Amino acid sequence: MPKKRKEQVDPNVAAFQAAWQALCVHPMFAPMRYVNTGAWRRDGVQAALVDHAELRDAKTIARVDQSGRLTASRAHRLDESGWTWALAHCLLHLGFGHLALDRYADDQAYADVACLAVTRFQRAVKLGVEPLPLPAELPTAEESVLLRQWREAGVPPPLAHCGPGGHGSDLVPVLPPEKLGLRSSVDWPAHFAIGLAAAATAAVEVAGGLRTTLTGEASRHEAWDLARSWFLSSFPLLGALASRFTLVADADLARRWDIAIAAVSPAAGEIYVNPLRKLSGPEWRFVLAHEMLHAALRHGDRVGARDPYLWNVAADYVINGWLLEMGVGEPPDGLLHDPELAGFSAEAVYDRIATDLRRLRKLATLRGTGLGDVLGAPLPWPGSPGRGVDLDDFYRRALLDGYAYHQRAGRGLLPAGLEEEIRVLEHPPLPWDARLARWFEEYVPSPQRTRSYARPSRRQASTPGIPRPGWRWPDEAVVRTTFGVVLDTSGSMDRELLGKALGAIASYAMARDVPAARVVFCDAYPYDAGYLPMEQVAGRVRVRGRGGTVLQPGVDLLERAADFPPTAPILVITDGWCDVIRVRREHAFLVPEAARLPFTPRGPVFRLR
């Protein structure tokens, strides 16, 4: 027997059906599709693709009546995005109440104003692609204002017939419900309001990672996922942060890295949770807020020369106190909290608790006993962590945005300490070279010149007859300032670091009129290079030695030198892999950004970037 030929499907019909099915499951329009019950109802919106001469003559794409019947013309051949725009346009007319009995008007100005309002909304939420040649810029005035103007002066030609109705209106004249075969009219705006709320909820879930699309099914709602969604919808202070973090719930990863409850990697923007730990929803809110504040307040980078674990404990005391004061969730068992430390900063808490190291090392953070929950690097897992922006700028922007919204919305008072730390973020720290310049200005003063007519300056071209005083040095002897440089030349020092440091020092010294600086090179033994002109320090200095790092002899050499002024400061340049240094005069350290000194420095530390 001959094979039956497959029935050919018209691509236009297929595009229409695909667009309509997508709109029916869209959360914004689903309540209008099934009115009052979840089953097919006669009073739910319905759409049909027909071949009517009336529609073809009016060049109508689609139109809608008060009963929710959408009629589209086969004469127009559109792709799926075009049909989506036309059908959504008609559904939005119902949702906006443009066909309500107490509102509808049978004139062209009303129809065009209604279409303009719907089109502005469609452009905002990006529903389909416009098949009509509409202007790129649409009027922004209110509908009532435009309606009054257009009824008096006429509709502007570019906006006439701006809906899918063609030469006529896409709004079918309103008839009483009994003539439409209905017992009563449907309150379409009320159903649309329900759909609009559902669409907003779905958008929040997409941002929070609970679903991939608005129309897709939500993934399994674990307790920690629901806790993050709560921040996105109900707690604006940390909502911007929550949307930027990836939650990694991997039992094997938690076991291998000894994560009892949670840990955070600010560098990767990841929070690692132990899925085997059974906590309630409010407890997971507390845990996530704790880890997000660790990252946003940059506790991992503020450790300096302190003990990393004790610093983590001090920051835990402060953060937990804030969260308890704000009532964010519920604290899990074993929380680090001491009411006597309320109002203290993390630095102040560290100074208080660092006197009892043996006891404090038995305390547990959210990661576990003796382990800090702030990780310096991302943990290895199949995901692909990474940030394309500066971390300081990334977290500062997220926390400041949340803080501004929290204040505008009047969502309640914040602890004074947290508010103070957030406000500090509004003023980012000065770059290392600017801070170094200030240090030179304070401790390496330049000789003061004076103005004198004995040495006139060049005359101004605009007033050549007026003499101008010039700069002159005092006639008496002036003590010129200098400073000392102890330079780590061990094998661990990076040549690029040496070039940056020496170039910055030379430029600032020449700006301060310093003729020469006393330079000592140190590795396993100090090499006294004497006083070097700034030009040589900048480019032609010969670095000697590449052995180990012992800097104290170089500092002692400068402090005991008879030709080195007792008030001259000392600048120590090292990568941090050195001995413990004790300097008995004004001094500063110039180190790489990630370096840690093996002692608590008494002078300022400038970090090269």
C-alpha positions, -999 to +999 in steps of 0.1 A: +000+000+000+013+035-007+027+055+022+005+082+036+020+116+032+025+136+063+001+165+067+020+197+061+017+223+089+015+259+080+046+277+096+024+307+103-001+285+122+027+268+141+042+301+151+008+313+162+001+282+183+036+283+199+032+320+208-002+314+224+009+283+243+039+302+257+016+331+268-009+307+285+018+293+308+034+327+314+028+336+351+015+371+342-013+357+320-020+323+335-047+336+359-065+351+328-064+319+309-081+299+336-106+321+354-120+311+388-109+274+385-079+255+372-099+238+345-110+250+310-137+276+314-158+294+288-150+327+305-112+322+302-093+339+274-093+320+241-076+327+209-083+317+173-066+322+140-093+328+114-096+338+078-122+366+077-126+391+049-135+418+074-101+414+092-083+411+059-098+443+046-090+463+078-054+449+078-061+437+113-035+414+130-055+407+161-083+421+183-100+413+215-135+417+231-146+420+267-154+383+270-117+374+264-120+362+229-089+370+208-093+368+170-062+368+148-061+371+110-045+344+088-037+372+063-008+382+084+022+359+084+044+365+115+071+346+133+066+335+169+080+367+184+056+388+163+026+367+173+037+369+209+036+407+207+002+409+191-015+384+214+001+398+245-010+433+234-046+421+233-043+404+267-028+435+283-058+455+270-080+432+292-056+434+321-054+472+320-092+475+320-095+492+286-127+473+278-144+479+312-180+491+308-174+523+328-142+532+309-145+522+273-150+549+247-158+543+210-134+568+194-100+565+177-082+587+202-092+563+231-081+533+211-047+548+202-040+560+238-049+525+251-025+509+225+002+534+234-001+525+271+001+488+263+031+492+240+051+512+266+045+483+291+055+457+265+087+475+258+095+477+295+090+439+301+101+429+266+071+409+255+077+399+219+090+419+189+069+447+174+057+438+139+046+474+133+068+504+124+064+522+157+085+552+167+116+545+188+106+572+214+071+571+227+053+599+246+057+596+284+027+616+295-002+601+314-030+584+295-056+610+306-035+639+295-028+623+261-064+614+256-075+650+262-048+664+238-055+639+211-092+644+211-087+682+207-058+683+183-060+648+167-037+618+170-001+624+157+003+605+124+032+582+136+010+570+165-023+566+147-034+530+145-004+520+167-020+487+178-026+454+159-061+465+149-050+478+115-072+506+100-096+500+129-094+495+166-081+463+182-108+468+209-141+452+200-171+475+211-184+465+245-217+447+248-237+439+279-227+405+295-261+389+286-255+396+249-221+380+251-236+349+265-222+355+300-240+356+333-217+384+344-186+402+331-152+390+341-130+413+363-099+410+340-078+436+359-082+416+391-070+384+374-041+403+358-031+417+392-027+382+405-006+373+374+015+403+378+023+394+414+031+358+403+054+371+376+073+393+401+078+363+424+090+342+395+115+370+385+129+370+421+133+332+419+151+335+386+175+361+402+180+338+432+187+307+410+156+288+420+145+286+384+161+293+350+132+310+333+099+327+343+078+299+328+101+270+340+095+249+370+112+260+402+140+237+413+138+219+446+135+245+474+162+236+499+162+255+532+193+275+523+178+284+489+146+297+506+167+316+530+185+334+502+152+341+485+140+358+517+169+383+515+160+390+479+124+398+486+123+409+523+157+423+534+170+449+510+202+456+531+216+423+521+194+416+490+219+429+465+247+408+481+225+377+482+218+379+444+256+380+437+266+349+457+266+313+446+255+288+471+275+255+469+258+227+488+282+197+484+284+171+512+317+157+499+333+192+496+321+200+531+336+168+544+370+172+527+374+208+539+359+203+574+330+227+569+306+220+598+279+245+588+292+271+563+322+290+550+326+319+525+351+327+497+349+364+490+373+361+460+349+337+442+316+351+456+307+316+469+291+304+502+298+268+509+271+251+530+270+216+545+238+200+532+239+174+559+235+199+587+198+202+595+190+238+604+156+256+603+148+283+577+155+312+602+188+296+612+199+294+576+190+331+572+213+339+601+241+317+587+239+333+552+238+368+565+268+361+587+289+349+557+277+377+534+288+403+560+322+387+564+327+391+526+312+425+522+331+441+551+364+425+537+374+408+569+397+385+551+418+414+538+417+434+571+436+407+591+470+425+586+496+410+610+471+395+633+465+358+639+440+349+611+419+325+633+416+349+662+408+377+639+380+355+624+367+349+659+367+386+667+348+394+635+323+366+644+316+382+678+309+415+661+287+402+633+267+379+655+259+407+679+247+428+650+224+401+636+209+393+670+202+430+675+185+433+641+166+400+645+178+385+613+168+348+616+178+326+646+213+318+657+223+281+655+237+263+686+272+271+697+272+306+684+300+330+694+283+358+712+292+379+742+269+408+753+299+425+770+315+430+735+285+449+722+294+481+704+331+472+699+347+470+665+364+438+653+398+454+659+389+463+695+375+428+701+407+413+688+428+433+712+406+422+741+405+384+733+441+380+721+453+378+758+437+343+762+449+323+732+447+288+746+410+291+755+400+309+723+416+283+700+390+258+713+361+280+701+342+271+669+332+293+640+305+283+615+332+262+598+343+243+629+366+243+659+399+260+653+390+269+617+381+302+602+350+305+580+365+332+558+385+314+531+413+331+511+407+312+479+377+294+463+374+257+470+377+233+441+343+222+427+328+217+392+315+253+391+335+281+375+339+309+401+354+343+393+348+380+393+354+404+364+356+435+387+377+447+416+365+429+447+366+460+469+345+479+443+322+448+439+313+444+475+312+481+483+287+487+456+264+458+466+264+468+503+259+505+497+231+499+472+213+477+498+219+503+526+205+531+505+174+511+497+170+501+533+171+537+544+147+549+517+122+522+525+124+529+562+129+492+570+141+498+606+171+509+625+205+493+621+232+487+648+255+518+652+286+497+645+273+482+613+260+515+601+294+531+608+313+504+589+289+507+559+294+545+558+331+540+558+327+521+526+314+552+509+350+566+511+374+541+495+409+541+509+436+562+493+459+544+469+493+535+483+512+561+463+490+589+476+495+577+512+532+575+506+532+611+493+515+622+525+540+604+546+569+622+527+551+655+532+548+650+569+582+635+578+605+647+549+597+684+548+612+705+520+631+738+526+608+768+526+615+793+498+604+829+500+592+855+475+616+884+469+617+914+445+655+910+445+650+883+420+620+893+399+600+866+381+590+867+344+564+895+338+529+886+328+522+894+292+489+910+301+505+934+327+542+939+316+545+971+337+538+954+370+569+938+386+563+903+401+584+888+429+603+856+423+613+826+444+646+826+462+664+805+488+674+821+521+709+836+523+718+817+554+726+780+554+696+757+552+696+722+566+684+699+537+662+670+546+670+633+539+657+599+548+670+563+549+660+534+528+665+498+539+659+477+508+653+439+509+674+424+481+668+388+489+660+361+463+623+363+471+620+400+461+603+406+428+622+429+403+589+446+393+582+454+429+617+469+433+612+491+403+578+503+414+590+511+450+623+528+440+605+549+413+579+561+437+604+570+463+626+589+439+597+609+424+584+620+458+618+628+472+627+650+442+593+667+446+603+675+482+637+688+471+656+660+488+692+660+473+701+624+483+689+595+504+709+570+525+704+536+510+712+502+527+708+469+508+700+439+529+699+402+523+720+380+546+742+409+553+738+447+550+755+467+522+758+504+529+755+523+496+759+557+513+740+588+501+727+583+466+713+611+444+676+607+436+684+601+399+705+570+408+679+557+432+653+560+404+671+542+376+708+534+379+711+518+414+729+485+414+712+460+437+737+438+455+733+404+471+705+378+466+707+357+497+685+353+527+666+382+544+679+398+577+669+435+578+676+444+615+714+449+609+706+474+581+682+493+604+709+493+632+735+505+607+714+536+599+705+543+635+741+542+646+756+561+616+772+594+627+764+611+594+727+601+594+705+628+611+687+615+643+654+630+631+655+614+596+628+587+590+635+552+576+615+535+549+618+497+548+610+480+515+604+442+518+582+414+506+574+403+542+597+373+542+621+388+567+631+388+604+613+407+632+624+443+629+626+469+657+629+505+646+635+532+672+626+563+651+599+573+627+595+547+600+572+531+574+570+499+554+565+495+517+553+459+509+533+441+482+495+441+485+492+405+497+523+404+519+521+398+556+548+410+580+559+385+607+554+411+634+530+439+644+543+470+627+543+503+647+547+525+616+524+528+586+523+501+560+519+511+523+508+482+501+519+482+465+493+474+438 
